[in-house]
């Protein structure tokens, strides 16, 4: 994939900061919504089951947009699409706050997932291009900015809740901040190749064996990540038997090392190589889950999830980086294909844990996740696009 020559004002530093800004906007917007889910549940008088059904709208929108997003990024260019996607993502966030009926919320959340994924594919395509300019691994730091923005936005949400600011005002404030960042950063983003932009592109492209392998690596890691998001608190309550006030210990440990690991991941990947980094990541995920399963005590389980967080941190950034270097299709289409396969893991991981737990025990569920995590190491050893 080729990119047009940079103007003198578009130094590597400004390119990297501009792309990082769009990752930051995404993390800021998503966590703002996530922090107000309980308030919106109460405002619409939803039951737990009703909320669970409504929340499916967002991942459904994301999945529906995956092939279309890749096609649009390839046809119209990632520079245009990252701007359009980010603007629509921030605007749709404000609409969430004004939903007064369940069906309105479903429609808005579906749109939120759709625009969020368009922005995600476009900004990762931009990140791949900037990484090529640098000539070394920098992808994990971009994803680290997403995590950091999410943490900051969650703190802002907690503050607004404490002073009784309604969700619609909260979301409007975040949208204004997002717009300021978007329009400041956009002019410094990576220009698209004039050769590729506007060319006729197929909407659906079957991924080749190498991209399928990357997707499976991402799938295994995202099963693990989804398990941590949805089940770590339950595991600490039901298996580790911690007091209710301590049930988030594992989740906090996981999030802390996942965020920190993304900032350290690029340095390590450049030091030891991407393939070895992914192999070690799989071992850390599997080992951490294994410790939590074999030694279900607060200290040991927390330590296990610390390892899981560090293991998960670099897998998706490295997989996306490798997909963007595909020679068989454009970066946008390759990223969409790999994202599609990977995200299925995020969607089916939590229900899979529930099914296994219902049939056997929650510890067996985590053991299954540990086996899938180890598959990351095995698959990474055979992936040709990872050097």
C-alpha positions as CSV (number, residue, x, y, z in Angstrom):
1,X,0.0,0.0,0.0
2,X,1.4,3.4,-1.0
3,X,0.9,6.8,0.5
4,X,1.4,10.3,-1.0
5,X,4.5,12.2,-0.1
6,X,4.2,14.2,3.1
7,X,4.1,18.0,3.0
8,X,7.0,19.6,5.0
9,X,4.6,20.6,7.7
10,X,3.5,17.0,8.2
11,X,6.4,15.7,10.3
12,X,6.3,12.3,11.8
13,X,5.6,13.8,15.2
14,X,2.5,15.7,14.0
15,X,1.2,12.6,12.1
16,X,1.5,10.5,15.2
17,X,-0.1,13.0,17.5
18,X,-3.0,13.5,15.0
19,X,-3.8,9.8,14.7
20,X,-3.4,9.4,18.5
21,X,-6.0,12.2,18.9
22,X,-8.6,10.2,17.0
23,X,-8.0,7.1,19.2
24,X,-8.4,9.4,22.2
25,X,-11.7,10.7,20.9
26,X,-13.0,7.2,20.4
27,X,-12.0,6.1,24.0
28,X,-13.5,9.3,25.4
29,X,-16.8,8.9,23.6
30,X,-17.3,5.2,24.3
31,X,-16.5,5.4,28.0
32,X,-18.8,8.4,28.4
33,X,-21.7,6.2,27.2
34,X,-20.6,3.2,29.3
35,X,-20.4,5.3,32.5
36,X,-24.0,6.3,32.2
37,X,-25.6,2.9,31.4
38,X,-27.1,2.5,34.9
39,X,-28.7,6.0,34.7
40,X,-30.1,5.4,31.2
41,X,-31.5,2.0,32.4
42,X,-33.3,3.8,35.2
43,X,-34.5,6.6,33.0
44,X,-36.1,4.1,30.6
45,X,-37.3,1.8,33.4
46,X,-35.5,-1.2,31.9
47,X,-35.2,-4.6,33.6
48,X,-31.8,-6.4,33.6
49,X,-33.1,-8.6,30.8
50,X,-34.4,-5.6,28.9
51,X,-31.1,-3.8,29.2
52,X,-29.2,-6.8,28.1
53,X,-31.4,-7.0,24.9
54,X,-31.0,-3.3,24.2
55,X,-27.2,-3.5,24.7
56,X,-27.0,-6.0,21.8
57,X,-27.8,-3.2,19.4
58,X,-24.3,-1.7,19.7
59,X,-22.3,-4.8,18.7
60,X,-24.9,-5.6,16.0
61,X,-24.3,-2.2,14.5
62,X,-20.6,-2.8,14.7
63,X,-20.7,-6.2,13.0
64,X,-23.1,-4.9,10.3
65,X,-20.7,-2.1,9.5
66,X,-17.5,-4.2,9.2
67,X,-17.5,-5.1,5.5
68,X,-19.0,-1.7,4.5
69,X,-16.4,0.2,6.6
70,X,-13.5,-1.5,4.9
71,X,-15.0,-0.8,1.5
72,X,-15.6,2.9,2.3
73,X,-12.1,3.4,3.7
74,X,-10.6,1.8,0.6
75,X,-12.8,3.7,-1.9
76,X,-12.9,7.1,-0.3
77,X,-9.7,7.1,1.8
78,X,-9.0,6.8,5.5
79,X,-8.4,10.5,5.9
80,X,-11.9,11.4,4.8
81,X,-13.5,8.5,6.6
82,X,-11.8,9.0,10.0
83,X,-13.2,12.6,9.9
84,X,-16.7,11.5,9.0
85,X,-16.7,8.6,11.4
86,X,-15.5,10.6,14.3
87,X,-18.0,13.4,13.8
88,X,-20.9,11.0,13.5
89,X,-19.7,9.0,16.5
90,X,-19.7,12.1,18.7
91,X,-23.0,13.4,17.4
92,X,-24.6,10.0,17.9
93,X,-23.3,10.0,21.5
94,X,-25.4,13.1,22.2
95,X,-28.5,11.4,20.7
96,X,-28.2,8.6,23.2
97,X,-28.8,11.0,26.0
98,X,-32.0,12.3,24.4
99,X,-33.6,8.8,23.8
100,X,-36.9,8.7,25.7
101,X,-38.1,5.3,24.5
102,X,-36.5,1.9,24.3
103,X,-36.9,1.6,20.5
104,X,-35.1,5.0,20.1
105,X,-32.2,3.8,22.2
106,X,-31.9,0.7,20.2
107,X,-31.7,2.6,16.9
108,X,-29.2,5.1,18.3
109,X,-27.0,2.4,19.8
110,X,-27.0,0.5,16.5
111,X,-25.9,3.7,14.8
112,X,-23.3,4.3,17.5
113,X,-21.8,0.9,16.8
114,X,-21.9,1.5,13.1
115,X,-20.1,4.9,13.1
116,X,-17.7,3.8,15.8
117,X,-16.5,1.0,13.7
118,X,-16.2,3.2,10.6
119,X,-13.9,5.5,12.7
120,X,-12.1,2.4,14.1
121,X,-11.2,0.9,10.7
122,X,-10.2,4.3,9.3
123,X,-8.1,5.4,12.3
124,X,-6.3,2.0,12.4
125,X,-5.6,2.3,8.7
126,X,-4.1,5.7,9.4
127,X,-2.1,4.2,12.3
128,X,-0.7,1.5,10.0
129,X,0.4,4.2,7.5
130,X,2.1,6.2,10.3
131,X,3.8,3.1,11.6
132,X,5.2,2.5,8.1
133,X,6.6,6.1,8.1
134,X,8.3,5.4,11.4
135,X,9.6,2.0,10.3
136,X,9.0,0.4,13.7
137,X,6.1,-0.8,15.9
138,X,4.1,2.0,17.4
139,X,0.6,0.6,17.1
140,X,0.2,-0.4,20.7
141,X,0.7,3.1,21.9
142,X,-2.3,4.3,19.9
143,X,-4.4,1.7,21.5
144,X,-3.0,2.7,24.9
145,X,-4.3,6.2,24.2
146,X,-7.8,4.7,23.7
147,X,-7.5,2.9,27.1
148,X,-6.2,6.0,28.8
149,X,-9.0,8.1,27.3
150,X,-11.5,5.6,28.5
151,X,-10.2,5.7,32.1
152,X,-10.3,9.6,32.0
153,X,-13.8,9.6,30.6
154,X,-15.0,7.1,33.3
155,X,-13.6,9.5,35.9
156,X,-15.4,12.4,34.3
157,X,-18.6,10.4,34.2
158,X,-18.3,9.6,37.9
159,X,-17.8,13.3,38.7
160,X,-20.9,14.3,36.6
161,X,-23.0,11.6,38.3
162,X,-21.9,12.9,41.7
163,X,-23.2,16.4,41.0
164,X,-26.4,15.1,39.3
165,X,-25.5,16.2,35.7
166,X,-28.0,14.4,33.4
167,X,-26.6,12.2,30.7
168,X,-27.7,14.5,27.8
169,X,-25.6,17.4,29.2
170,X,-22.7,15.0,30.0
171,X,-22.7,13.7,26.4
172,X,-22.9,17.1,24.9
173,X,-19.9,18.3,26.9
174,X,-17.9,15.3,25.7
175,X,-19.1,15.9,22.1
176,X,-17.9,19.5,22.2
177,X,-14.5,18.3,23.5
178,X,-14.4,15.7,20.8
179,X,-15.2,18.2,18.1
180,X,-12.4,20.5,19.3
181,X,-9.9,17.6,19.1
182,X,-11.2,16.3,15.8
183,X,-10.9,19.6,13.9
184,X,-7.6,20.5,15.4
185,X,-6.0,17.1,14.6
186,X,-7.6,16.4,11.2
187,X,-5.3,18.6,9.1
188,X,-2.3,16.7,10.3
189,X,-3.6,13.2,9.5
190,X,-2.0,11.0,6.9
191,X,-3.0,11.9,3.3
192,X,-4.3,9.1,1.2
193,X,-2.7,7.7,-1.9
194,X,-4.2,9.5,-4.9
195,X,-3.6,6.2,-6.8
196,X,-5.9,4.2,-4.6
197,X,-8.5,6.7,-3.6
198,X,-11.7,6.5,-5.7
199,X,-10.8,3.2,-7.5
200,X,-13.6,0.7,-7.9
201,X,-13.4,-1.8,-5.0
202,X,-15.4,-5.0,-4.2
203,X,-17.5,-4.7,-1.1
204,X,-16.8,-8.2,0.1
205,X,-13.4,-9.9,-0.2
206,X,-12.6,-13.3,1.2
207,X,-9.5,-13.1,3.4
208,X,-6.6,-15.2,2.4
209,X,-5.0,-17.8,4.7
210,X,-2.5,-15.3,6.2
211,X,-5.3,-12.9,7.1
212,X,-7.4,-15.7,8.4
213,X,-4.6,-16.7,10.7
214,X,-4.3,-13.1,12.1
215,X,-8.1,-13.1,12.6
216,X,-7.9,-16.3,14.6
217,X,-5.1,-14.9,16.8
218,X,-7.3,-11.8,17.5
219,X,-10.3,-14.1,18.1
220,X,-8.5,-16.0,20.8
221,X,-7.2,-12.9,22.5
222,X,-10.6,-11.2,22.4
223,X,-12.3,-14.2,23.9
224,X,-10.0,-13.6,26.8
225,X,-10.6,-9.9,26.9
226,X,-14.3,-10.3,26.8
227,X,-14.1,-12.7,29.6
228,X,-12.3,-10.2,31.8
229,X,-14.7,-7.4,31.0
230,X,-17.9,-9.4,31.8
231,X,-16.9,-12.2,34.1
232,X,-13.9,-11.2,36.3
233,X,-16.1,-9.6,38.9
234,X,-18.4,-12.6,39.0
235,X,-15.4,-14.9,39.3
236,X,-14.0,-13.0,42.2
237,X,-17.4,-13.1,44.0
238,X,-18.4,-16.7,43.3
239,X,-15.1,-18.5,43.1
240,X,-12.5,-16.4,44.9
241,X,-15.1,-15.5,47.5
242,X,-13.9,-11.9,48.1
243,X,-16.1,-9.4,50.0
244,X,-18.5,-7.5,47.8
245,X,-16.4,-4.3,48.1
246,X,-13.4,-6.2,46.6
247,X,-15.1,-7.8,43.7
248,X,-13.6,-5.4,41.1
249,X,-10.0,-6.2,42.2
250,X,-9.4,-8.5,39.3
251,X,-10.9,-6.2,36.8
252,X,-8.9,-3.2,38.0
253,X,-5.7,-5.4,37.9
254,X,-6.5,-6.5,34.4
255,X,-7.3,-2.9,33.1
256,X,-4.2,-1.5,34.8
257,X,-1.7,-3.8,33.1
258,X,-3.6,-3.8,29.8
259,X,-3.3,0.0,29.6
260,X,0.3,0.1,30.9
261,X,1.2,-2.9,28.6
262,X,0.1,-1.0,25.5
263,X,2.5,1.8,26.2
264,X,5.3,-0.6,26.9
265,X,4.3,-3.0,24.1
266,X,5.9,-1.1,21.2
267,X,9.3,-0.9,22.9
268,X,9.2,-4.6,23.7
269,X,8.0,-5.6,20.2
270,X,10.8,-3.6,18.6
271,X,13.3,-5.1,21.1
272,X,12.4,-8.8,20.8
273,X,10.3,-8.9,17.5
274,X,6.6,-9.0,16.9
275,X,6.3,-12.7,16.6
276,X,8.1,-13.4,19.9
277,X,6.0,-10.7,21.5
278,X,2.8,-12.4,20.4
279,X,4.1,-15.8,21.6
280,X,4.9,-14.4,25.0
281,X,1.5,-12.6,25.2
282,X,-0.3,-15.9,24.6
283,X,1.8,-17.5,27.4
284,X,1.0,-14.7,29.8
285,X,-2.7,-14.9,29.1
286,X,-2.8,-18.6,29.5
287,X,-0.5,-18.6,32.5
288,X,-2.5,-15.8,34.2
289,X,-5.8,-17.6,33.6
290,X,-4.3,-20.8,34.8
291,X,-3.1,-19.2,38.1
292,X,-6.6,-17.8,38.7
293,X,-8.1,-21.2,38.1
294,X,-5.6,-23.4,40.1
295,X,-5.2,-20.9,43.0
296,X,-8.5,-19.2,43.5
297,X,-7.4,-16.9,46.3
298,X,-7.5,-13.1,46.3
299,X,-3.7,-12.5,46.0
300,X,-3.0,-15.3,43.5
301,X,-6.1,-14.6,41.4
302,X,-5.3,-10.9,41.3
303,X,-1.8,-11.6,40.2
304,X,-3.1,-14.0,37.5
305,X,-5.3,-11.3,36.1
306,X,-2.4,-8.8,36.2
307,X,-0.6,-11.2,33.8
308,X,-3.7,-11.6,31.6
309,X,-3.9,-7.8,31.2
310,X,-0.3,-7.5,30.1
311,X,-0.7,-10.5,27.8
312,X,-3.9,-9.1,26.1
313,X,-2.5,-5.6,25.8
314,X,-0.4,-6.0,22.6
315,X,-2.2,-8.7,20.7
316,X,-4.8,-6.7,18.8
317,X,-2.5,-3.8,18.0
318,X,0.2,-6.2,16.6
319,X,-2.4,-8.2,14.7
320,X,-3.9,-5.0,13.2
321,X,-0.4,-3.8,12.3
322,X,0.3,-7.0,10.5
323,X,-3.0,-7.0,8.7
324,X,-2.3,-3.5,7.4
325,X,0.9,-4.8,5.7
326,X,-1.1,-7.3,3.6
327,X,0.0,-7.4,0.0
328,X,-3.2,-9.2,-1.2
329,X,-5.7,-6.4,-0.4
330,X,-5.9,-2.8,0.8
331,X,-5.2,-2.0,4.4
332,X,-8.8,-1.0,5.0
333,X,-10.2,-4.2,3.6
334,X,-7.6,-6.3,5.4
335,X,-8.3,-4.6,8.7
336,X,-12.1,-5.1,8.3
337,X,-11.6,-8.8,7.6
338,X,-9.3,-9.4,10.6
339,X,-11.5,-7.2,12.8
340,X,-14.6,-9.2,11.8
341,X,-13.0,-12.5,12.8
342,X,-11.4,-11.1,16.0
343,X,-14.6,-9.4,17.2
344,X,-16.6,-12.6,17.0
345,X,-14.4,-13.7,19.9
346,X,-15.4,-10.7,21.9
347,X,-19.1,-11.4,21.3
348,X,-19.2,-15.1,21.9
349,X,-16.6,-15.3,24.7
350,X,-18.9,-14.1,27.6
351,X,-21.9,-16.3,26.5
352,X,-19.5,-19.3,26.1
353,X,-18.3,-18.8,29.6
354,X,-21.9,-18.7,30.9
355,X,-22.8,-22.0,29.0
356,X,-19.7,-23.9,30.3
357,X,-20.3,-22.5,33.8
358,X,-24.0,-23.7,33.7
359,X,-22.9,-27.2,32.6
360,X,-19.9,-27.5,34.9
361,X,-18.3,-24.7,36.9
362,X,-17.0,-21.2,36.4
363,X,-13.5,-22.4,37.0
364,X,-13.9,-24.8,34.1
365,X,-15.0,-21.8,32.0
366,X,-11.9,-19.9,32.8
367,X,-9.8,-23.0,32.0
368,X,-11.4,-23.1,28.5
369,X,-10.4,-19.5,28.1
370,X,-6.8,-20.4,29.2
371,X,-6.6,-23.0,26.5
372,X,-7.8,-20.5,23.8
373,X,-5.2,-18.0,25.1
374,X,-2.5,-20.6,24.6
375,X,-3.7,-21.0,21.0
376,X,-2.5,-17.4,20.5
377,X,1.1,-18.6,21.0
378,X,0.6,-21.6,18.7
379,X,-1.0,-19.6,15.9
380,X,1.5,-16.8,16.2
381,X,4.3,-19.2,15.5
382,X,2.8,-20.1,12.1
383,X,1.6,-16.6,11.0
384,X,3.6,-15.5,8.0
385,X,2.6,-11.8,8.1
386,X,4.1,-11.5,11.6
387,X,7.8,-11.0,11.6
